[in-house]
Amino acid sequence: MNIKVLIALVLLAGAVGVGVTSFKKTMTPYIGFAEARQNAGLVQVNGTLASKDYVLKEKEQYLKFSLKDTKGDVMPVEYRGVIPGNFDQAVSIVAIGQYKADHFEASQLLVKCPSKYQAMAKEGKTS
């Protein structure tokens, strides 16, 4: 085999290895509340708003609420950043961050709200 082809294959394999390793490091695992409390790294948890009793300070961009998972486990969450405008209408909330002492410190919130198309389908409308 030609030495140039061999060197190119080795470089290609090295680049693929670096790419896969980098990709794995940027992935945020999706885990349950119990595991999030044990994990020191960046994770994402999913749930619903446990109650409408949440603290919202828009000027300080601060939000404190309780997230409830499918098992009924409740976890307090604190978030600092741009508050989603449709937060109180959310059917599902994904919090990305890490557990600190007694609460989950979210660095990012992803909010899923009911679609206007779902409401139209319930009413029997198509457009």
N, C-alpha and C positions, 0 to 999 in steps of 0.2 A: 504494500500500500504506500502511496505517495506520502511523504512527510508533511506536506502542506495540508492534505486532506485530514490526516491524523490530528494535526494541531487544530484545524478548524472544528473537528468533532469534539475534541477535548474542551475547547473554548465554548462551544455551543452547549455541551453538557453542564459546564460550570455556570453559564448564564441561566439555564433552566433551573438549576439547583438554587441559585441566589433568588430567582423570581419566586419559586415555590416557598422558600423560607420567608421571604419578605411578605408574601401574601398571607401566610399563616399568622405572622406577628400582627398584622393589621385587622384580623378577624376578631370580632367581639362575640364571645360565646353567649348563647341564649340559655339561661338557667332558671331554676325555681328559686323561691324566696329563701328556703332553708340553705340551699347551696350558696346563694348570694351572700348570706350572713357569714359564711365560712371562708369565702374567697376574697383575697386581698387585691386582686387585679380588676381591670375594667370588664364589666359584664353588662348584659341587658336582661331586664325582667319585664314581664307582661302581666297586665291585669286590668281591672276596672276600678273606677273611682269608688272607694268604700263608702263614702258619705259626701254630702254636699257641704259639710262643715270643713272648709279648707281656708287657709290664710293666703290672701292674694294682696301683695303690695306692688302695684304696677309701677310706681315711680322708682322703686328700688329694684325692680325686676326680680321679685322674690315670690316663690310659691311653695307652700307647705301643704301636703295632702296625704291621705292614706290610700294605698293601692291594695286591692284584694285579688288574690289569684283564684283559680278554678277550684282549689281545695278548701277555700274559705279562709286561708291564712292572710293576715293583714300586716302590711309593712309601711311604716311612716317614710315619706319621701320629701326631700327638700331639693328645690331647683332654683338656680339663679341664672337668669337669661331672659330672652324674649319669650313672653308668655303666649302660648297659642291662643288665638282669638276665640276658638271654638272649644276650649277646654271643658267647660261644664256640660257640653253636649256629647262628649266622647263616649263611644261604646267600648273602646279599648285604648289603653295607654301603654306605650313601651317606654321605659325609663332606661337610659344608658348611663352608667356611672359605676360607683363602688360603694360598698357598705362601710360606714364610719361609725364607730361606737354604738349609737342607738337608733340610727336612721340610714336610709339609702340616700347618698348624695348624688343626684343626677346631674350630669353635664349636658345632657340632651334629652328632649322629650319628643316622642312621635305619637301623634294623636289621631285615632281613626274615628271619624264621626259618621253618623248614618247618612247614607247617600240620598239626595233628593229623588233619585230614580227608585230607590227602595220604597220611599214614601208613596211615590206615584203608583208603583206596582200594587201596594196594599190597597190603594184607592180604586184600582182597576183601570187606571189610565195608562196609555202607551206612549204618549208624547205630549 
